[in-house]
Amino acid sequence: MRFEIITIFPGFFAGIFEHGIIRRAQSGGLVSVGIHDLREFTHDRHRTVDDRPFGGGEGMVLKPEPLAEALASLGIKPKTERDALSRSLAPKEPQEHGMLQSGGKTCVILLSAQGLPFSQPVARELAALERIVLLCGRYEGVDERINQLYCDMELSIGDYVLSGGELAAAVIVDAVMRLVPGVLGNEASGEFESFGAADAAITADVDGVPRSQHGAGGLLDYPHYTRPAEFAGLGTPPVLLNGDHQQIRQWRREQALRKTLANRPDLLEGASLSSEEERLLVSWGWRPR
């Protein structure tokens, strides 16, 4: 998979992608990241990338010309041309979030506070692509004509305002990269984290136990413990030390329910719950809608 990031601060990413899993993924040839300086696509001596908004108002807006040239340098054509090419190809199943690109292999994303909320389901869809182009907004945003002409979707990583799209780009790269086959090594591990199975009805069994009992199943993850068995006067829950894997699975599922109820009760509405789990949650104070 290839990520292309268009930004006015290319140095921002100098250290972020040089550590941990993403460094290993790049070294192994599973993922590559290209950082493109938007100012390289300007033609005035001040390398101007922004201007005042029409109609007045605060702040500055990223100009369309440099962004269009940057996209063209990556072989990205306006959507009208890509749609015409897509219609000439064999029909494909539509993507859930409308990520229609030329051949279904590339997605151009504008990072924006007005975008679709980024989530694990969206990350999973993006992980099926070959190339993702991320436009990092700055100031008051990007000229809307770039969005209309080139972008397949807008994404926001949360209901808050950032100084620019660079942090959001790093988050999306990390979340999507983890879902690329081979990156984590253990392909199942990503499914058992918080939100890992929230986007799909996972029915396959692991060791004879429904997978939803192993991992999040639409819930937050359960607590984790490691050595030493006792730390600062706090011990490890005995169930984790007794070797009974069935009891451990049950304990982990109950702890995931408790943590989800405490921190993200909204997730319980869409979670796959047994009648016994629902009764348990009600006993803890859950009030289903």
Secondary structure, DSSP 8 states (H G I E B T S, - for coil): -EEEEEES-GGGGTTGGGSHHHHHHHHTTS-EEEEEEGGGG--STT---EE--TT--SS-EE-HHHHHHHHHHTT---HHHHHHHHHHS------TT----GGG-EEEEEEEEEEEE--HHHHHHHHTSSEEEEEE-BTT-B-HHHHHHH-SEEEESSSS--SBSHHHHHHHHHHHHTTSTTSSSSTTGGGGSTTTTTTS----EETTEEHHHHS-TTS-------SSSEETTEE--GGGGS--HHHHHHHHHHHHHHHHHHH-GGGGGGS---HHHHHHHHHTT----
